[in-house]
Amino acid sequence: MTALELFGLLLLAALFWLWMDSLKAREACLRESRAACAAEGLLLLDDTVAVDSIRPARDDEGRLRLKRVYKFEYSDTGNNRRTGAVTLVGDRVVTFYLGPQAV
């Protein structure tokens, strides 16, 4: 096996790991979004979340992890769309944001 083939194989393995890790993080984010919307009496629109950013960050123990920010849309009245966000470091939710509520 040549060095180029080995490099290609390692690159494919890294991309596969990133894809699988991202699926796991997305599921955690979606689960958290559903639970928070249900607890607040809100509707999670489209039943989905979308990645907003991915970058390296350190967790509480100082290990290098991926910090992912996911955005989602929800409604408080059923006639509007509001944006919320969930931030994960690794597979742990560190912040959850629901925009200002209408009074």
N, C-alpha and C positions, 0 to 999 in steps of 0.2 A: 504494500500500500504506500503510495507516494505521500509526501507531505501535503500536497494540495488536496488529495482525497481525504486525508485525515482531518485537515482544516474544515473541509466541507461537511464532513460527518459531525464534527464538534459543533459547527454552526447550526446544523439542522437540529441537533440535540438541544442546544440552548434555546432555539426558537420554539421547539416543542414544549420545553419546560416553561417558558414565558407564557405560551398560550394556555397551558393547563393551569398555571398559577393564576393567570388573569381570570379564567373561568371560575375558579374557586373564590377569588376575591369578589367577583361580580355577584355570585350567589349569596355571599355574606352580606353584601351591600343591599341587594334586593330584599333579603330576609329582614334586615334592619329597617329598611324603608317601609315595607309592608306593616311591620309591627308598630312603628312610630305613627304611621298614618291611621292605623286602626285604633291606637290608644288615644289619639287626638280627635277622632271622628272625622277624618279627612279621607278623600278619595285619591288613591294612587292612580294617576292617569296612565294609560297605555301599558300598565303593569310591567314597566321596564326602567332600567337605569342606563345611562350613557357615560362612558369614560370622558372626563374633561382634561385630565393631565396625569402623566406618569413621570416620576423622577426619583432618583435615589435619595434616601433619608436614613437617619439613625433612629433606632428604636430606643426604648427606655434603658436597655442593657448596653447600648452603644454599638449594636450590630447593624451592619448595612442592610437595609431592606428597601423595597419599592414602596413609595408613597403614591397612592392613587386617589384621585378625587373624582367621584361620580356625581353626576347631576341627574335629577329626576323632576318630573312635573306632578303636581297634585292640585286638587281643587278643594276649597272649603265650602263652596255653595253649589257646585255642580255646573256652574255657568262661566267659570273663569279658569285660568291656568296660572299657577304660581310655581316658582322654581325652588327646589330644595337641593341640598348637597350632603354627601357623606364622604368623609376622608378616612382612608385606611392606611395604616403603616404595616406592611406585611399582610397578615390576615386579620388584624385587630382594628376595630372601629375606634378612631380617636376623636373625631368630631362629627356631629350631626347637626345640620342647619335646616330649619324651616323658616322661610321668609316671614316678614311681618304679616299678621293676620288682620283681616278687615274687621272693623268693629261695628 
